Amino acid sequence: MAKRSDDEISPSTRLVAGGRRPEWTGPVVNPPVWRASTHLYEDMAALKAGPKSNTDGAFFYGRRGAPTQWALAEALTELEPGAAGTMLYPSGVAAIAGALLAVLRPGHVLLMTDNAYDPSRVMGAGLLRDFGVETRFFDPLDPADFEAKIDDRAKAVLLEAPGSLTMEVQDVPALAAMARQHGMVSVMDNTWASPLGFQTLSHGIDISVMSLTKHVGGHSDVMMGSATAGPELYARLRKTAQALGQVVSPDDAALVLRGLRTLGVRLERETESALKIAQWLLQRPEVALVMCPMLPGSPGHDIWRRDFTGGCGLFSFVFKGGDAEARARFVDALALFGIGYSWGGFESLVVPVDPAPIRSVTPWPFAGMDPADRFGLRLSIGLEDPDDLIADLERGFAAL
Ligand SMILES: Cc1ncc(COP(=O)(O)O)c(C=O)c1O
């Protein structure tokens, strides 16, 4: 969906009424769920014109959406200054695939940050390779490594800042500028910060991707992804998504739009609680490293301070020594943290972090760390009282 207006209002205000057009909502606050495959035409002339126009916000057939999906897409576009439109996909992974397939062709090279979400890596090593695209990984914290791996065939780069397991914050403006200089398209997975914490396009990124399943949905009951870009790349995203038949259900779009309205307060609360818990963990003798972008000493923290306007509740920490059994005892002793993949919902979650098998150019444990310190956990801090969560983690340490 294309953008409607470019008013200079703050993101938290934009969240409240984003995507609310009277012709989509009528007198109610949120757009109703327009559940439709068939769109009916008034007459033959309208039927003939429909498929031809292929414009945003025009009824044609369910696969091009209806006002519920359009309102969500428009609300997301309004959060990214410089964006022309947003495509919605049935998951975050589908959004990453949609963005990469829109810009890569056989013979091209994709550069990918070594801390990328594992399914993004799998996409490079599998689907993209099968289509004749080579993927090269680079050190997330070393722009010189990125530049050294660029050649004439390099046409796109996938960034993720911070990485969703090891949390390194990349120098996005520097990497995006280099990519542009070499005629490459930069794609960034901005799920961690969302546009409230990091406005990708303003920092030189061409396509901003999010798993809306996480913070934006926010209630752990819906899957969706988005890709947002300026006019030229938005047109390519749209063409590719239409060719692949990508569409999201209006019921899901309504849930995600409902989540979006409260994104700001949830992120603020989660960030504050996560920082409190991360600082507490840093004092524990059983902890070797806390990887929380908002915390001094975490990899890339200075860049986070320079470029980001917000954080979230997702961070990791590493035990001093120990083994997988001790870590399992810790997790099993927790009463308030659910054990489960995903993150960004209102409830706190924990999963083990074992990144070694999914790194190829940077080591785990990180250079300079004791090799014995390698058993990590990732916490997604939700909306509970942080002191209750700290008491829960105490139970975990007691069980080690
Ligand atoms: C950083 C990141 N990007 C993308 C995704 C994929 O999102 P989805 O699960 O909606 O496909 C995830 C999922 O965990 C993620 O952590």
PDBQT file of the ligand as one rigid body, heavy atoms in Angstrom, charges set to zero:
ROOT
HETATM    1  C1  LIG A 501      15.196 -11.466  13.711  1.00  0.00    +0.000 C 
HETATM    2  C2  LIG A 501      14.098 -12.278  13.123  1.00  0.00    +0.000 A 
HETATM    3  N1  LIG A 501      13.748 -12.050  11.869  1.00  0.00    +0.000 NA
HETATM    4  C3  LIG A 501      12.772 -12.761  11.270  1.00  0.00    +0.000 A 
HETATM    5  C4  LIG A 501      12.108 -13.742  11.947  1.00  0.00    +0.000 A 
HETATM    6  C5  LIG A 501      11.082 -14.565  11.226  1.00  0.00    +0.000 C 
HETATM    7  O1  LIG A 501       9.816 -14.202  11.579  1.00  0.00    +0.000 OA
HETATM    8  P1  LIG A 501       8.589 -15.186  11.447  1.00  0.00    +0.000 P 
HETATM    9  O2  LIG A 501       8.704 -16.160  12.560  1.00  0.00    +0.000 OA
HETATM   10  O3  LIG A 501       7.414 -14.274  11.529  1.00  0.00    +0.000 OA
HETATM   11  O4  LIG A 501       8.694 -15.864  10.107  1.00  0.00    +0.000 OA
HETATM   12  C6  LIG A 501      12.434 -14.015  13.276  1.00  0.00    +0.000 A 
HETATM   13  C7  LIG A 501      11.721 -15.075  14.016  1.00  0.00    +0.000 C 
HETATM   14  O5  LIG A 501      12.111 -15.472  15.099  1.00  0.00    +0.000 OA
HETATM   15  C8  LIG A 501      13.470 -13.269  13.877  1.00  0.00    +0.000 A 
HETATM   16  O6  LIG A 501      13.858 -13.512  15.143  1.00  0.00    +0.000 OA
ENDROOT
TORSDOF 0
